[in-house]
Amino acid sequence: MKWSLFALLIGFGIDLIVGDPHGLPHPVVGIGKLISLLERRFRALFPRTARGEMFAGACIWLCTCLLYTSDAADE
């Protein structure tokens, strides 16, 4: 526990000093853009009912997980 807190504080300090590089996109930004794109597509495809939105959300979740899981397996 002590080392985990220490690592967290060091990581936080480094992030404050260095920050995210502007030239390299962060993977979370890519995931967010993918989810936005899929949401627009699936909202147009499924009806605007509770069941339609549930299916659209499930499809978005499945596509996102499959794309990023297969990408991580390639590394």
C-alpha positions in Angstrom: 0.0 0.0 0.0 2.8 2.4 0.9 4.6 1.8 -2.5 1.3 2.2 -4.4 0.7 5.6 -2.8 4.4 6.6 -3.5 4.1 5.5 -7.2 0.8 7.5 -7.5 2.4 10.6 -6.1 5.5 10.3 -8.3 3.3 9.7 -11.4 1.1 12.7 -10.5 4.2 14.9 -10.0 5.7 13.9 -13.3 2.3 14.5 -15.1 2.2 18.0 -13.6 5.7 18.8 -14.7 5.7 17.1 -18.2 2.1 16.7 -19.1 0.9 14.9 -22.2 2.9 15.4 -25.3 1.0 17.5 -27.8 2.4 15.6 -30.9 1.2 12.2 -29.7 -2.5 11.4 -29.4 -3.5 9.7 -26.1 -5.2 6.3 -26.5 -8.2 7.5 -24.4 -8.7 10.4 -26.9 -8.9 7.8 -29.7 -11.3 5.7 -27.8 -13.5 8.7 -27.2 -13.5 9.7 -30.9 -14.4 6.1 -31.8 -17.3 6.1 -29.4 -18.6 9.4 -30.7 -18.5 8.1 -34.3 -20.2 4.8 -33.4 -22.8 6.6 -31.3 -23.8 8.8 -34.3 -24.0 5.7 -36.6 -25.9 3.5 -34.2 -28.4 6.2 -33.1 -29.4 6.6 -36.7 -29.7 2.8 -37.2 -31.7 2.0 -34.1 -35.1 3.5 -33.1 -35.2 6.1 -30.3 -36.9 3.8 -27.8 -35.4 2.4 -24.5 -34.9 -0.9 -26.2 -33.3 0.6 -29.3 -30.9 2.8 -27.2 -30.0 -0.3 -25.1 -29.1 -2.2 -28.3 -27.2 0.7 -29.7 -25.2 1.0 -26.5 -24.5 -2.7 -26.5 -23.2 -2.5 -30.1 -21.0 0.5 -29.2 -19.6 -1.3 -26.2 -19.0 -4.5 -28.2 -17.3 -2.7 -31.2 -15.1 -0.6 -28.9 -14.0 -3.6 -26.9 -13.4 -5.8 -29.9 -11.3 -3.1 -31.7 -9.2 -2.2 -28.7 -8.8 -5.7 -27.4 -7.6 -7.0 -30.8 -5.3 -4.0 -31.1 -3.8 -4.7 -27.7 -3.3 -8.4 -28.6 -1.3 -7.4 -31.7 1.4 -5.7 -29.6 
